[in-house]
Amino acid sequence: MLVTGTLDDGSAYQVEITGREDRPVVGSRRIRALVEQRAGQPVLLGPLGPRRDLVATDPETVLALLRQHTVVVEVRPSAGGGET
């Protein structure tokens, strides 16, 4: 899935959440570092839960992390399709 948003300092980002083990996030070094730094920590999948540990290969938990730590403006399927 493709995610567009802004960081706390106002910098825009666009990343592809691939779900791949070797490169779970492509497009922004800062977002990739955030995902690597928070791996294994709990994230809320929605405003009130449920809570799951962040797994870099799980697009649902990576998107939840981005929603908690950045302003997500747009989420859309990848050009390759197949991912939600």
mmCIF file of the N, C-alpha and C atoms, coordinates in Angstrom:
data_MODEL
# 
_entry.id   MODEL 
# 
loop_
_atom_site.group_PDB 
_atom_site.id 
_atom_site.type_symbol 
_atom_site.label_atom_id 
_atom_site.label_alt_id 
_atom_site.label_comp_id 
_atom_site.label_asym_id 
_atom_site.label_entity_id 
_atom_site.label_seq_id 
_atom_site.pdbx_PDB_ins_code 
_atom_site.Cartn_x 
_atom_site.Cartn_y 
_atom_site.Cartn_z 
_atom_site.occupancy 
_atom_site.B_iso_or_equiv 
_atom_site.pdbx_formal_charge 
_atom_site.auth_seq_id 
_atom_site.auth_comp_id 
_atom_site.auth_asym_id 
_atom_site.auth_atom_id 
_atom_site.pdbx_PDB_model_num 
ATOM 1   N N  . MET A 1 1  ? 0.831  -1.169 0.000  1.00 0.00 ? 1  MET A N  1 
ATOM 2   C CA . MET A 1 1  ? 0.000  0.000  0.000  1.00 0.00 ? 1  MET A CA 1 
ATOM 3   C C  . MET A 1 1  ? 0.877  1.235  0.000  1.00 0.00 ? 1  MET A C  1 
ATOM 4   N N  . LEU A 1 2  ? 0.379  2.306  -0.579 1.00 0.00 ? 2  LEU A N  1 
ATOM 5   C CA . LEU A 1 2  ? 1.092  3.577  -0.636 1.00 0.00 ? 2  LEU A CA 1 
ATOM 6   C C  . LEU A 1 2  ? 0.501  4.518  0.405  1.00 0.00 ? 2  LEU A C  1 
ATOM 7   N N  . VAL A 1 3  ? 1.366  5.150  1.183  1.00 0.00 ? 3  VAL A N  1 
ATOM 8   C CA . VAL A 1 3  ? 0.924  6.047  2.242  1.00 0.00 ? 3  VAL A CA 1 
ATOM 9   C C  . VAL A 1 3  ? 1.612  7.392  2.049  1.00 0.00 ? 3  VAL A C  1 
ATOM 10  N N  . THR A 1 4  ? 0.811  8.458  2.097  1.00 0.00 ? 4  THR A N  1 
ATOM 11  C CA . THR A 1 4  ? 1.321  9.820  2.012  1.00 0.00 ? 4  THR A CA 1 
ATOM 12  C C  . THR A 1 4  ? 0.961  10.527 3.306  1.00 0.00 ? 4  THR A C  1 
ATOM 13  N N  . GLY A 1 5  ? 1.904  11.301 3.833  1.00 0.00 ? 5  GLY A N  1 
ATOM 14  C CA . GLY A 1 5  ? 1.624  12.006 5.072  1.00 0.00 ? 5  GLY A CA 1 
ATOM 15  C C  . GLY A 1 5  ? 2.687  13.036 5.374  1.00 0.00 ? 5  GLY A C  1 
ATOM 16  N N  . THR A 1 6  ? 2.628  13.559 6.606  1.00 0.00 ? 6  THR A N  1 
ATOM 17  C CA . THR A 1 6  ? 3.615  14.532 7.061  1.00 0.00 ? 6  THR A CA 1 
ATOM 18  C C  . THR A 1 6  ? 4.135  14.127 8.430  1.00 0.00 ? 6  THR A C  1 
ATOM 19  N N  . LEU A 1 7  ? 5.384  14.483 8.672  1.00 0.00 ? 7  LEU A N  1 
ATOM 20  C CA . LEU A 1 7  ? 6.028  14.242 9.959  1.00 0.00 ? 7  LEU A CA 1 
ATOM 21  C C  . LEU A 1 7  ? 5.758  15.426 10.879 1.00 0.00 ? 7  LEU A C  1 
ATOM 22  N N  . ASP A 1 8  ? 6.157  15.309 12.135 1.00 0.00 ? 8  ASP A N  1 
ATOM 23  C CA . ASP A 1 8  ? 5.933  16.373 13.115 1.00 0.00 ? 8  ASP A CA 1 
ATOM 24  C C  . ASP A 1 8  ? 6.522  17.712 12.692 1.00 0.00 ? 8  ASP A C  1 
ATOM 25  N N  . ASP A 1 9  ? 7.637  17.695 11.975 1.00 0.00 ? 9  ASP A N  1 
ATOM 26  C CA . ASP A 1 9  ? 8.281  18.945 11.557 1.00 0.00 ? 9  ASP A CA 1 
ATOM 27  C C  . ASP A 1 9  ? 7.688  19.512 10.262 1.00 0.00 ? 9  ASP A C  1 
ATOM 28  N N  . GLY A 1 10 ? 6.639  18.873 9.738  1.00 0.00 ? 10 GLY A N  1 
ATOM 29  C CA . GLY A 1 10 ? 5.985  19.349 8.528  1.00 0.00 ? 10 GLY A CA 1 
ATOM 30  C C  . GLY A 1 10 ? 6.523  18.747 7.246  1.00 0.00 ? 10 GLY A C  1 
ATOM 31  N N  . SER A 1 11 ? 7.576  17.960 7.336  1.00 0.00 ? 11 SER A N  1 
ATOM 32  C CA . SER A 1 11 ? 8.139  17.316 6.145  1.00 0.00 ? 11 SER A CA 1 
ATOM 33  C C  . SER A 1 11 ? 7.167  16.278 5.597  1.00 0.00 ? 11 SER A C  1 
ATOM 34  N N  . ALA A 1 12 ? 6.956  16.328 4.295  1.00 0.00 ? 12 ALA A N  1 
ATOM 35  C CA . ALA A 1 12 ? 6.056  15.364 3.646  1.00 0.00 ? 12 ALA A CA 1 
ATOM 36  C C  . ALA A 1 12 ? 6.808  14.072 3.356  1.00 0.00 ? 12 ALA A C  1 
ATOM 37  N N  . TYR A 1 13 ? 6.064  12.976 3.331  1.00 0.00 ? 13 TYR A N  1 
ATOM 38  C CA . TYR A 1 13 ? 6.652  11.692 2.955  1.00 0.00 ? 13 TYR A CA 1 
ATOM 39  C C  . TYR A 1 13 ? 5.642  10.906 2.139  1.00 0.00 ? 13 TYR A C  1 
ATOM 40  N N  . GLN A 1 14 ? 6.163  10.015 1.319  1.00 0.00 ? 14 GLN A N  1 
ATOM 41  C CA . GLN A 1 14 ? 5.351  9.031  0.604  1.00 0.00 ? 14 GLN A CA 1 
ATOM 42  C C  . GLN A 1 14 ? 6.130  7.729  0.644  1.00 0.00 ? 14 GLN A C  1 
ATOM 43  N N  . VAL A 1 15 ? 5.504  6.689  1.174  1.00 0.00 ? 15 VAL A N  1 
ATOM 44  C CA . VAL A 1 15 ? 6.163  5.396  1.285  1.00 0.00 ? 15 VAL A CA 1 
ATOM 45  C C  . VAL A 1 15 ? 5.265  4.301  0.745  1.00 0.00 ? 15 VAL A C  1 
ATOM 46  N N  . GLU A 1 16 ? 5.901  3.215  0.384  1.00 0.00 ? 16 GLU A N  1 
ATOM 47  C CA . GLU A 1 16 ? 5.179  1.995  0.050  1.00 0.00 ? 16 GLU A CA 1 
ATOM 48  C C  . GLU A 1 16 ? 5.454  0.999  1.170  1.00 0.00 ? 16 GLU A C  1 
ATOM 49  N N  . ILE A 1 17 ? 4.386  0.513  1.780  1.00 0.00 ? 17 ILE A N  1 
ATOM 50  C CA . ILE A 1 17 ? 4.506  -0.539 2.784  1.00 0.00 ? 17 ILE A CA 1 
ATOM 51  C C  . ILE A 1 17 ? 4.429  -1.848 2.018  1.00 0.00 ? 17 ILE A C  1 
ATOM 52  N N  . THR A 1 18 ? 5.555  -2.539 1.947  1.00 0.00 ? 18 THR A N  1 
ATOM 53  C CA . THR A 1 18 ? 5.645  -3.718 1.089  1.00 0.00 ? 18 THR A CA 1 
ATOM 54  C C  . THR A 1 18 ? 5.301  -5.012 1.805  1.00 0.00 ? 18 THR A C  1 
ATOM 55  N N  . GLY A 1 19 ? 5.551  -5.063 3.114  1.00 0.00 ? 19 GLY A N  1 
ATOM 56  C CA . GLY A 1 19 ? 5.359  -6.305 3.844  1.00 0.00 ? 19 GLY A CA 1 
ATOM 57  C C  . GLY A 1 19 ? 6.495  -7.291 3.638  1.00 0.00 ? 19 GLY A C  1 
ATOM 58  N N  . ARG A 1 20 ? 7.517  -6.890 2.898  1.00 0.00 ? 20 ARG A N  1 
ATOM 59  C CA . ARG A 1 20 ? 8.669  -7.770 2.644  1.00 0.00 ? 20 ARG A CA 1 
ATOM 60  C C  . ARG A 1 20 ? 9.649  -7.698 3.802  1.00 0.00 ? 20 ARG A C  1 
ATOM 61  N N  . GLU A 1 21 ? 10.268 -8.813 4.086  1.00 0.00 ? 21 GLU A N  1 
ATOM 62  C CA . GLU A 1 21 ? 11.230 -8.866 5.187  1.00 0.00 ? 21 GLU A CA 1 
ATOM 63  C C  . GLU A 1 21 ? 12.467 -8.009 4.917  1.00 0.00 ? 21 GLU A C  1 
ATOM 64  N N  . ASP A 1 22 ? 12.965 -8.020 3.684  1.00 0.00 ? 22 ASP A N  1 
ATOM 65  C CA . ASP A 1 22 ? 14.198 -7.290 3.391  1.00 0.00 ? 22 ASP A CA 1 
ATOM 66  C C  . ASP A 1 22 ? 13.984 -5.778 3.312  1.00 0.00 ? 22 ASP A C  1 
ATOM 67  N N  . ARG A 1 23 ? 12.816 -5.321 2.870  1.00 0.00 ? 23 ARG A N  1 
ATOM 68  C CA . ARG A 1 23 ? 12.518 -3.880 2.780  1.00 0.00 ? 23 ARG A CA 1 
ATOM 69  C C  . ARG A 1 23 ? 11.038 -3.661 3.063  1.00 0.00 ? 23 ARG A C  1 
ATOM 70  N N  . PRO A 1 24 ? 10.657 -3.638 4.332  1.00 0.00 ? 24 PRO A N  1 
ATOM 71  C CA . PRO A 1 24 ? 9.233  -3.502 4.656  1.00 0.00 ? 24 PRO A CA 1 
ATOM 72  C C  . PRO A 1 24 ? 8.642  -2.153 4.277  1.00 0.00 ? 24 PRO A C  1 
ATOM 73  N N  . VAL A 1 25 ? 9.487  -1.103 4.243  1.00 0.00 ? 25 VAL A N  1 
ATOM 74  C CA . VAL A 1 25 ? 9.027  0.237  3.878  1.00 0.00 ? 25 VAL A CA 1 
ATOM 75  C C  . VAL A 1 25 ? 10.015 0.814  2.873  1.00 0.00 ? 25 VAL A C  1 
ATOM 76  N N  . VAL A 1 26 ? 9.488  1.346  1.765  1.00 0.00 ? 26 VAL A N  1 
ATOM 77  C CA . VAL A 1 26 ? 10.333 1.912  0.717  1.00 0.00 ? 26 VAL A CA 1 
ATOM 78  C C  . VAL A 1 26 ? 9.888  3.347  0.462  1.00 0.00 ? 26 VAL A C  1 
ATOM 79  N N  . GLY A 1 27 ? 10.853 4.271  0.370  1.00 0.00 ? 27 GLY A N  1 
ATOM 80  C CA . GLY A 1 27 ? 10.522 5.626  -0.050 1.00 0.00 ? 27 GLY A CA 1 
ATOM 81  C C  . GLY A 1 27 ? 10.961 6.726  0.891  1.00 0.00 ? 27 GLY A C  1 
ATOM 82  N N  . SER A 1 28 ? 11.200 6.426  2.161  1.00 0.00 ? 28 SER A N  1 
ATOM 83  C CA . SER A 1 28 ? 11.626 7.454  3.106  1.00 0.00 ? 28 SER A CA 1 
ATOM 84  C C  . SER A 1 28 ? 12.540 6.826  4.147  1.00 0.00 ? 28 SER A C  1 
ATOM 85  N N  . ARG A 1 29 ? 13.740 7.359  4.241  1.00 0.00 ? 29 ARG A N  1 
ATOM 86  C CA . ARG A 1 29 ? 14.682 6.860  5.248  1.00 0.00 ? 29 ARG A CA 1 
ATOM 87  C C  . ARG A 1 29 ? 14.172 7.124  6.655  1.00 0.00 ? 29 ARG A C  1 
ATOM 88  N N  . ARG A 1 30 ? 13.510 8.252  6.846  1.00 0.00 ? 30 ARG A N  1 
ATOM 89  C CA . ARG A 1 30 ? 13.012 8.598  8.189  1.00 0.00 ? 30 ARG A CA 1 
ATOM 90  C C  . ARG A 1 30 ? 11.896 7.659  8.627  1.00 0.00 ? 30 ARG A C  1 
ATOM 91  N N  . ILE A 1 31 ? 11.009 7.317  7.715  1.00 0.00 ? 31 ILE A N  1 
ATOM 92  C CA . ILE A 1 31 ? 9.932  6.384  8.064  1.00 0.00 ? 31 ILE A CA 1 
ATOM 93  C C  . ILE A 1 31 ? 10.496 4.988  8.276  1.00 0.00 ? 31 ILE A C  1 
ATOM 94  N N  . ARG A 1 32 ? 11.433 4.579  7.432  1.00 0.00 ? 32 ARG A N  1 
ATOM 95  C CA . ARG A 1 32 ? 12.066 3.274  7.616  1.00 0.00 ? 32 ARG A CA 1 
ATOM 96  C C  . ARG A 1 32 ? 12.751 3.196  8.981  1.00 0.00 ? 32 ARG A C  1 
ATOM 97  N N  . ALA A 1 33 ? 13.431 4.277  9.386  1.00 0.00 ? 33 ALA A N  1 
ATOM 98  C CA . ALA A 1 33 ? 14.095 4.307  10.695 1.00 0.00 ? 33 ALA A CA 1 
ATOM 99  C C  . ALA A 1 33 ? 13.070 4.250  11.827 1.00 0.00 ? 33 ALA A C  1 
ATOM 100 N N  . LEU A 1 34 ? 11.941 4.924  11.653 1.00 0.00 ? 34 LEU A N  1 
ATOM 101 C CA . LEU A 1 34 ? 10.884 4.877  12.668 1.00 0.00 ? 34 LEU A CA 1 
ATOM 102 C C  . LEU A 1 34 ? 10.365 3.461  12.841 1.00 0.00 ? 34 LEU A C  1 
ATOM 103 N N  . VAL A 1 35 ? 10.127 2.776  11.731 1.00 0.00 ? 35 VAL A N  1 
ATOM 104 C CA . VAL A 1 35 ? 9.634  1.394  11.781 1.00 0.00 ? 35 VAL A CA 1 
ATOM 105 C C  . VAL A 1 35 ? 10.673 0.490  12.447 1.00 0.00 ? 35 VAL A C  1 
ATOM 106 N N  . GLU A 1 36 ? 11.934 0.645  12.078 1.00 0.00 ? 36 GLU A N  1 
ATOM 107 C CA . GLU A 1 36 ? 12.991 -0.179 12.677 1.00 0.00 ? 36 GLU A CA 1 
ATOM 108 C C  . GLU A 1 36 ? 13.128 0.098  14.172 1.00 0.00 ? 36 GLU A C  1 
ATOM 109 N N  . GLN A 1 37 ? 13.042 1.361  14.551 1.00 0.00 ? 37 GLN A N  1 
ATOM 110 C CA . GLN A 1 37 ? 13.190 1.750  15.950 1.00 0.00 ? 37 GLN A CA 1 
ATOM 111 C C  . GLN A 1 37 ? 12.055 1.218  16.819 1.00 0.00 ? 37 GLN A C  1 
ATOM 112 N N  . ARG A 1 38 ? 10.837 1.188  16.287 1.00 0.00 ? 38 ARG A N  1 
ATOM 113 C CA . ARG A 1 38 ? 9.664  0.795  17.065 1.00 0.00 ? 38 ARG A CA 1 
ATOM 114 C C  . ARG A 1 38 ? 9.304  -0.687 16.935 1.00 0.00 ? 38 ARG A C  1 
ATOM 115 N N  . ALA A 1 39 ? 10.048 -1.445 16.142 1.00 0.00 ? 39 ALA A N  1 
ATOM 116 C CA . ALA A 1 39 ? 9.746  -2.870 15.945 1.00 0.00 ? 39 ALA A CA 1 
ATOM 117 C C  . ALA A 1 39 ? 9.662  -3.590 17.287 1.00 0.00 ? 39 ALA A C  1 
ATOM 118 N N  . GLY A 1 40 ? 8.610  -4.390 17.446 1.00 0.00 ? 40 GLY A N  1 
ATOM 119 C CA . GLY A 1 40 ? 8.410  -5.150 18.667 1.00 0.00 ? 40 GLY A CA 1 
ATOM 120 C C  . GLY A 1 40 ? 7.627  -4.414 19.737 1.00 0.00 ? 40 GLY A C  1 
ATOM 121 N N  . GLN A 1 41 ? 7.434  -3.110 19.565 1.00 0.00 ? 41 GLN A N  1 
ATOM 122 C CA . GLN A 1 41 ? 6.673  -2.329 20.538 1.00 0.00 ? 41 GLN A CA 1 
ATOM 123 C C  . GLN A 1 41 ? 5.189  -2.365 20.180 1.00 0.00 ? 41 GLN A C  1 
ATOM 124 N N  . PRO A 1 42 ? 4.311  -2.226 21.166 1.00 0.00 ? 42 PRO A N  1 
ATOM 125 C CA . PRO A 1 42 ? 2.877  -2.280 20.888 1.00 0.00 ? 42 PRO A CA 1 
ATOM 126 C C  . PRO A 1 42 ? 2.373  -1.034 20.159 1.00 0.00 ? 42 PRO A C  1 
ATOM 127 N N  . VAL A 1 43 ? 1.431  -1.253 19.245 1.00 0.00 ? 43 VAL A N  1 
ATOM 128 C CA . VAL A 1 43 ? 0.728  -0.163 18.550 1.00 0.00 ? 43 VAL A CA 1 
ATOM 129 C C  . VAL A 1 43 ? -0.762 -0.463 18.611 1.00 0.00 ? 43 VAL A C  1 
ATOM 130 N N  . LEU A 1 44 ? -1.559 0.597  18.605 1.00 0.00 ? 44 LEU A N  1 
ATOM 131 C CA . LEU A 1 44 ? -3.016 0.446  18.573 1.00 0.00 ? 44 LEU A CA 1 
ATOM 132 C C  . LEU A 1 44 ? -3.466 0.400  17.116 1.00 0.00 ? 44 LEU A C  1 
ATOM 133 N N  . LEU A 1 45 ? -4.227 -0.604 16.762 1.00 0.00 ? 45 LEU A N  1 
ATOM 134 C CA . LEU A 1 45 ? -4.713 -0.717 15.378 1.00 0.00 ? 45 LEU A CA 1 
ATOM 135 C C  . LEU A 1 45 ? -5.857 0.251  15.096 1.00 0.00 ? 45 LEU A C  1 
ATOM 136 N N  . GLY A 1 46 ? -6.516 0.718  16.129 1.00 0.00 ? 46 GLY A N  1 
ATOM 137 C CA . GLY A 1 46 ? -7.587 1.698  16.010 1.00 0.00 ? 46 GLY A CA 1 
ATOM 138 C C  . GLY A 1 46 ? -7.510 2.643  17.194 1.00 0.00 ? 46 GLY A C  1 
ATOM 139 N N  . PRO A 1 47 ? -8.389 3.641  17.261 1.00 0.00 ? 47 PRO A N  1 
ATOM 140 C CA . PRO A 1 47 ? -8.324 4.611  18.353 1.00 0.00 ? 47 PRO A CA 1 
ATOM 141 C C  . PRO A 1 47 ? -8.421 3.974  19.745 1.00 0.00 ? 47 PRO A C  1 
ATOM 142 N N  . LEU A 1 48 ? -9.160 2.888  19.863 1.00 0.00 ? 48 LEU A N  1 
ATOM 143 C CA . LEU A 1 48 ? -9.331 2.224  21.151 1.00 0.00 ? 48 LEU A CA 1 
ATOM 144 C C  . LEU A 1 48 ? -8.764 0.808  21.172 1.00 0.00 ? 48 LEU A C  1 
ATOM 145 N N  . GLY A 1 49 ? -8.036 0.430  20.165 1.00 0.00 ? 49 GLY A N  1 
ATOM 146 C CA . GLY A 1 49 ? -7.452 -0.911 20.123 1.00 0.00 ? 49 GLY A CA 1 
ATOM 147 C C  . GLY A 1 49 ? -8.023 -1.702 18.982 1.00 0.00 ? 49 GLY A C  1 
ATOM 148 N N  . PRO A 1 50 ? -7.688 -2.914 18.860 1.00 0.00 ? 50 PRO A N  1 
ATOM 149 C CA . PRO A 1 50 ? -6.836 -3.730 19.717 1.00 0.00 ? 50 PRO A CA 1 
ATOM 150 C C  . PRO A 1 50 ? -5.369 -3.333 19.583 1.00 0.00 ? 50 PRO A C  1 
ATOM 151 N N  . ARG A 1 51 ? -4.574 -3.796 20.504 1.00 0.00 ? 51 ARG A N  1 
ATOM 152 C CA . ARG A 1 51 ? -3.145 -3.514 20.544 1.00 0.00 ? 51 ARG A CA 1 
ATOM 153 C C  . ARG A 1 51 ? -2.384 -4.747 20.048 1.00 0.00 ? 51 ARG A C  1 
ATOM 154 N N  . ARG A 1 52 ? -1.421 -4.510 19.145 1.00 0.00 ? 52 ARG A N  1 
ATOM 155 C CA . ARG A 1 52 ? -0.538 -5.586 18.664 1.00 0.00 ? 52 ARG A CA 1 
ATOM 156 C C  . ARG A 1 52 ? 0.881  -5.065 18.612 1.00 0.00 ? 52 ARG A C  1 
ATOM 157 N N  . ASP A 1 53 ? 1.824  -5.963 18.719 1.00 0.00 ? 53 ASP A N  1 
ATOM 158 C CA . ASP A 1 53 ? 3.229  -5.578 18.583 1.00 0.00 ? 53 ASP A CA 1 
ATOM 159 C C  . ASP A 1 53 ? 3.522  -5.261 17.126 1.00 0.00 ? 53 ASP A C  1 
ATOM 160 N N  . LEU A 1 54 ? 4.324  -4.218 16.917 1.00 0.00 ? 54 LEU A N  1 
ATOM 161 C CA . LEU A 1 54 ? 4.716  -3.827 15.569 1.00 0.00 ? 54 LEU A CA 1 
ATOM 162 C C  . LEU A 1 54 ? 5.636  -4.881 14.973 1.00 0.00 ? 54 LEU A C  1 
ATOM 163 N N  . VAL A 1 55 ? 5.233  -5.397 13.827 1.00 0.00 ? 55 VAL A N  1 
ATOM 164 C CA . VAL A 1 55 ? 6.048  -6.319 13.047 1.00 0.00 ? 55 VAL A CA 1 
ATOM 165 C C  . VAL A 1 55 ? 6.243  -5.650 11.691 1.00 0.00 ? 55 VAL A C  1 
ATOM 166 N N  . ALA A 1 56 ? 7.485  -5.400 11.317 1.00 0.00 ? 56 ALA A N  1 
ATOM 167 C CA . ALA A 1 56 ? 7.778  -4.648 10.097 1.00 0.00 ? 56 ALA A CA 1 
ATOM 168 C C  . ALA A 1 56 ? 7.191  -5.294 8.847  1.00 0.00 ? 56 ALA A C  1 
ATOM 169 N N  . THR A 1 57 ? 6.975  -6.602 8.856  1.00 0.00 ? 57 THR A N  1 
ATOM 170 C CA . THR A 1 57 ? 6.423  -7.288 7.685  1.00 0.00 ? 57 THR A CA 1 
ATOM 171 C C  . THR A 1 57 ? 4.895  -7.329 7.695  1.00 0.00 ? 57 THR A C  1 
ATOM 172 N N  . ASP A 1 58 ? 4.264  -6.730 8.693  1.00 0.00 ? 58 ASP A N  1 
ATOM 173 C CA . ASP A 1 58 ? 2.802  -6.695 8.803  1.00 0.00 ? 58 ASP A CA 1 
ATOM 174 C C  . ASP A 1 58 ? 2.318  -5.296 8.425  1.00 0.00 ? 58 ASP A C  1 
ATOM 175 N N  . PRO A 1 59 ? 1.796  -5.119 7.202  1.00 0.00 ? 59 PRO A N  1 
ATOM 176 C CA . PRO A 1 59 ? 1.372  -3.794 6.764  1.00 0.00 ? 59 PRO A CA 1 
ATOM 177 C C  . PRO A 1 59 ? 0.344  -3.131 7.696  1.00 0.00 ? 59 PRO A C  1 
ATOM 178 N N  . GLU A 1 60 ? -0.515 -3.912 8.316  1.00 0.00 ? 60 GLU A N  1 
ATOM 179 C CA . GLU A 1 60 ? -1.532 -3.350 9.209  1.00 0.00 ? 60 GLU A CA 1 
ATOM 180 C C  . GLU A 1 60 ? -0.893 -2.663 10.421 1.00 0.00 ? 60 GLU A C  1 
ATOM 181 N N  . THR A 1 61 ? 0.118  -3.287 11.017 1.00 0.00 ? 61 THR A N  1 
ATOM 182 C CA . THR A 1 61 ? 0.752  -2.672 12.181 1.00 0.00 ? 61 THR A CA 1 
ATOM 183 C C  . THR A 1 61 ? 1.662  -1.503 11.780 1.00 0.00 ? 61 THR A C  1 
ATOM 184 N N  . VAL A 1 62 ? 2.287  -1.575 10.613 1.00 0.00 ? 62 VAL A N  1 
ATOM 185 C CA . VAL A 1 62 ? 3.108  -0.452 10.141 1.00 0.00 ? 62 VAL A CA 1 
ATOM 186 C C  . VAL A 1 62 ? 2.215  0.758  9.884  1.00 0.00 ? 62 VAL A C  1 
ATOM 187 N N  . LEU A 1 63 ? 1.067  0.558  9.243  1.00 0.00 ? 63 LEU A N  1 
ATOM 188 C CA . LEU A 1 63 ? 0.135  1.669  9.011  1.00 0.00 ? 63 LEU A CA 1 
ATOM 189 C C  . LEU A 1 63 ? -0.358 2.238  10.337 1.00 0.00 ? 63 LEU A C  1 
ATOM 190 N N  . ALA A 1 64 ? -0.642 1.390  11.313 1.00 0.00 ? 64 ALA A N  1 
ATOM 191 C CA . ALA A 1 64 ? -1.075 1.862  12.629 1.00 0.00 ? 64 ALA A CA 1 
ATOM 192 C C  . ALA A 1 64 ? 0.009  2.733  13.264 1.00 0.00 ? 64 ALA A C  1 
ATOM 193 N N  . LEU A 1 65 ? 1.267  2.332  13.134 1.00 0.00 ? 65 LEU A N  1 
ATOM 194 C CA . LEU A 1 65 ? 2.379  3.129  13.657 1.00 0.00 ? 65 LEU A CA 1 
ATOM 195 C C  . LEU A 1 65 ? 2.412  4.500  12.993 1.00 0.00 ? 65 LEU A C  1 
ATOM 196 N N  . LEU A 1 66 ? 2.274  4.529  11.675 1.00 0.00 ? 66 LEU A N  1 
ATOM 197 C CA . LEU A 1 66 ? 2.294  5.805  10.956 1.00 0.00 ? 66 LEU A CA 1 
ATOM 198 C C  . LEU A 1 66 ? 1.139  6.692  11.388 1.00 0.00 ? 66 LEU A C  1 
ATOM 199 N N  . ARG A 1 67 ? -0.025 6.107  11.621 1.00 0.00 ? 67 ARG A N  1 
ATOM 200 C CA . ARG A 1 67 ? -1.173 6.896  12.077 1.00 0.00 ? 67 ARG A CA 1 
ATOM 201 C C  . ARG A 1 67 ? -0.957 7.465  13.477 1.00 0.00 ? 67 ARG A C  1 
ATOM 202 N N  . GLN A 1 68 ? -0.192 6.773  14.304 1.00 0.00 ? 68 GLN A N  1 
ATOM 203 C CA . GLN A 1 68 ? 0.074  7.260  15.661 1.00 0.00 ? 68 GLN A CA 1 
ATOM 204 C C  . GLN A 1 68 ? 1.171  8.320  15.717 1.00 0.00 ? 68 GLN A C  1 
ATOM 205 N N  . HIS A 1 69 ? 2.162  8.227  14.822 1.00 0.00 ? 69 HIS A N  1 
ATOM 206 C CA . HIS A 1 69 ? 3.331  9.096  14.935 1.00 0.00 ? 69 HIS A CA 1 
ATOM 207 C C  . HIS A 1 69 ? 3.464  10.128 13.822 1.00 0.00 ? 69 HIS A C  1 
ATOM 208 N N  . THR A 1 70 ? 2.581  10.101 12.835 1.00 0.00 ? 70 THR A N  1 
ATOM 209 C CA . THR A 1 70 ? 2.609  11.088 11.752 1.00 0.00 ? 70 THR A CA 1 
ATOM 210 C C  . THR A 1 70 ? 1.168  11.449 11.412 1.00 0.00 ? 70 THR A C  1 
ATOM 211 N N  . VAL A 1 71 ? 1.013  12.406 10.525 1.00 0.00 ? 71 VAL A N  1 
ATOM 212 C CA . VAL A 1 71 ? -0.311 12.741 10.006 1.00 0.00 ? 71 VAL A CA 1 
ATOM 213 C C  . VAL A 1 71 ? -0.455 12.044 8.660  1.00 0.00 ? 71 VAL A C  1 
ATOM 214 N N  . VAL A 1 72 ? -1.272 11.007 8.613  1.00 0.00 ? 72 VAL A N  1 
ATOM 215 C CA . VAL A 1 72 ? -1.484 10.258 7.378  1.00 0.00 ? 72 VAL A CA 1 
ATOM 216 C C  . VAL A 1 72 ? -2.559 10.988 6.572  1.00 0.00 ? 72 VAL A C  1 
ATOM 217 N N  . VAL A 1 73 ? -2.200 11.373 5.349  1.00 0.00 ? 73 VAL A N  1 
ATOM 218 C CA . VAL A 1 73 ? -3.100 12.127 4.487  1.00 0.00 ? 73 VAL A CA 1 
ATOM 219 C C  . VAL A 1 73 ? -3.852 11.209 3.531  1.00 0.00 ? 73 VAL A C  1 
ATOM 220 N N  . GLU A 1 74 ? -3.159 10.189 3.021  1.00 0.00 ? 74 GLU A N  1 
ATOM 221 C CA . GLU A 1 74 ? -3.777 9.313  2.020  1.00 0.00 ? 74 GLU A CA 1 
ATOM 222 C C  . GLU A 1 74 ? -3.196 7.906  2.131  1.00 0.00 ? 74 GLU A C  1 
ATOM 223 N N  . VAL A 1 75 ? -4.071 6.920  1.968  1.00 0.00 ? 75 VAL A N  1 
ATOM 224 C CA . VAL A 1 75 ? -3.667 5.513  1.909  1.00 0.00 ? 75 VAL A CA 1 
ATOM 225 C C  . VAL A 1 75 ? -4.338 4.927  0.684  1.00 0.00 ? 75 VAL A C  1 
ATOM 226 N N  . ARG A 1 76 ? -3.546 4.290  -0.172 1.00 0.00 ? 76 ARG A N  1 
ATOM 227 C CA . ARG A 1 76 ? -4.127 3.662  -1.364 1.00 0.00 ? 76 ARG A CA 1 
ATOM 228 C C  . ARG A 1 76 ? -3.367 2.387  -1.697 1.00 0.00 ? 76 ARG A C  1 
ATOM 229 N N  . PRO A 1 77 ? -3.982 1.515  -2.463 1.00 0.00 ? 77 PRO A N  1 
ATOM 230 C CA . PRO A 1 77 ? -3.309 0.261  -2.839 1.00 0.00 ? 77 PRO A CA 1 
ATOM 231 C C  . PRO A 1 77 ? -2.061 0.540  -3.683 1.00 0.00 ? 77 PRO A C  1 
ATOM 232 N N  . SER A 1 78 ? -1.113 -0.362 -3.598 1.00 0.00 ? 78 SER A N  1 
ATOM 233 C CA . SER A 1 78 ? 0.086  -0.277 -4.437 1.00 0.00 ? 78 SER A CA 1 
ATOM 234 C C  . SER A 1 78 ? -0.284 -0.517 -5.890 1.00 0.00 ? 78 SER A C  1 
ATOM 235 N N  . ALA A 1 79 ? 0.551  -0.028 -6.781 1.00 0.00 ? 79 ALA A N  1 
ATOM 236 C CA . ALA A 1 79 ? 0.312  -0.222 -8.218 1.00 0.00 ? 79 ALA A CA 1 
ATOM 237 C C  . ALA A 1 79 ? 0.279  -1.705 -8.576 1.00 0.00 ? 79 ALA A C  1 
ATOM 238 N N  . GLY A 1 80 ? 1.067  -2.508 -7.854 1.00 0.00 ? 80 GLY A N  1 
ATOM 239 C CA . GLY A 1 80 ? 1.121  -3.941 -8.102 1.00 0.00 ? 80 GLY A CA 1 
ATOM 240 C C  . GLY A 1 80 ? -0.144 -4.656 -7.659 1.00 0.00 ? 80 GLY A C  1 
ATOM 241 N N  . GLY A 1 81 ? -0.926 -4.004 -6.783 1.00 0.00 ? 81 GLY A N  1 
ATOM 242 C CA . GLY A 1 81 ? -2.165 -4.618 -6.296 1.00 0.00 ? 81 GLY A CA 1 
ATOM 243 C C  . GLY A 1 81 ? -1.900 -5.743 -5.332 1.00 0.00 ? 81 GLY A C  1 
ATOM 244 N N  . GLY A 1 82 ? -2.975 -6.364 -4.870 1.00 0.00 ? 82 GLY A N  1 
ATOM 245 C CA . GLY A 1 82 ? -2.858 -7.511 -4.002 1.00 0.00 ? 82 GLY A CA 1 
ATOM 246 C C  . GLY A 1 82 ? -2.720 -7.179 -2.531 1.00 0.00 ? 82 GLY A C  1 
ATOM 247 N N  . GLU A 1 83 ? -2.302 -5.954 -2.192 1.00 0.00 ? 83 GLU A N  1 
ATOM 248 C CA . GLU A 1 83 ? -2.155 -5.550 -0.805 1.00 0.00 ? 83 GLU A CA 1 
ATOM 249 C C  . GLU A 1 83 ? -3.291 -4.636 -0.430 1.00 0.00 ? 83 GLU A C  1 
ATOM 250 N N  . THR A 1 84 ? -3.669 -4.677 0.837  1.00 0.00 ? 84 THR A N  1 
ATOM 251 C CA . THR A 1 84 ? -4.765 -3.817 1.297  1.00 0.00 ? 84 THR A CA 1 
ATOM 252 C C  . THR A 1 84 ? -4.273 -2.768 2.252  1.00 0.00 ? 84 THR A C  1 
# 
